[in-house]
Amino acid sequence: MLMSMSLEEIKILAVDLTRALRDKVRPQLGSIAARAHAGTAVGGDVTFGIDELAETFLVEYLKERGADVAVYSEDQGLIEFGEPEYILIIDPVDGTRPAAAGLECAMVSVAVAEFSDSPTMADVVFGCLQEIKNGDLFTAVRGGGVEFTTAAGELIEVRLSRNTELANLFWTIGFRGRPARALIETLGDLVDESSVDGAVFDLGSATFSITRILTGQLDAYVDIGPRMIDDVPAVKPLFEQVGKGAVLNNSPHDLAAAALICSEAGAVIGDGNGEPLGDRSLLGSDHSFQMACIAAANSELEEKLIAAVDAGIAVLRREFEN
């Protein structure tokens, strides 16, 4: 029998599901089965074996819990159980490719919002992220701050970098599915400026990258694929070529929990122009729902990153519109 749930109950369910998903997929990290191709997700990306395992498990888990709840997941889209008041936006393995390779850059991501016909990112009231390999857990309640703990429940301090210089920037870039030459046309100067006194990485997971800002390991995360297409439409066929017919950028399920956790921790997060993400639609995966993202440890650094992206977009426009 299905039962309605209060906000506190749905938050507990979200954390319990996050931990259960981690327990289910962690033994598969780095396995041959994890790398097998199992189909195509609703947004057009490859579904790997480790994704299929997690997606199947989450449906079974929620059926067993018997709660009235809706779910939007990366590979299956929208599923409703009973008459839900809340929806869980889930990426069971954010960082599928690092997880399949046995690397640490992979997280379970679960966000909670009130269920409606057209929820937005601003409707997310709770976010939960857990590292699959070591179990560190990030949770945040809108307006209530963030909590960061080890798998054993020990509190960890949030540490935000004070760096404001691009030359000293430690940052990560959104790269999977983006056409390499066009991306480097846009961000090449920023890469060059920071590659000696700072560092640039592709970690393969938006959630892991953004939470590294909270741990103090990184200063920023820059993913501008959707802005490249919006500002220079001539590059869209290149995205489709790399994505084998689909445009592959960050969708709401990638950022729903991470954006709330980032902002509640005192860091800065917005789209590729620095605008808030709050009015963006929450349920969807194709190009019309995808969003660029710039996250930074402080607002001064964010302003400099936006200026660098603006300059890069001008370079891209000259290359593709002349």
Secondary structure, 3 states (H helix, E strand, C coil): CCECCCHHHHHHHHHHHHHHHHHHHHHHCCCHHHHCEEEECCCCCEEEHHHHHHHHHHHHHHHHHCECEEEEECCCEEEEECCCCEEEEEEEEECHHHHHCCCCCCEEEEEEEECCCCCEHHHEEEEEEEECCCCCEEEEECCCEEEEECCCCCECCCCCCCCCCHHHCEEEECCCCCCHHHHHHHHHHHHHHHCCCCEEECCCCHHHHHHHHHHCCCCEEEECHHHHHHHCHHHHHHHHHHCCCCCCCCCHHHHHHHHHHHHHCCCEEECCCCCCCCCCECCCCCCCCCCCEEEECCHHHHHHHHHHHHHHHHHHHHHHHC
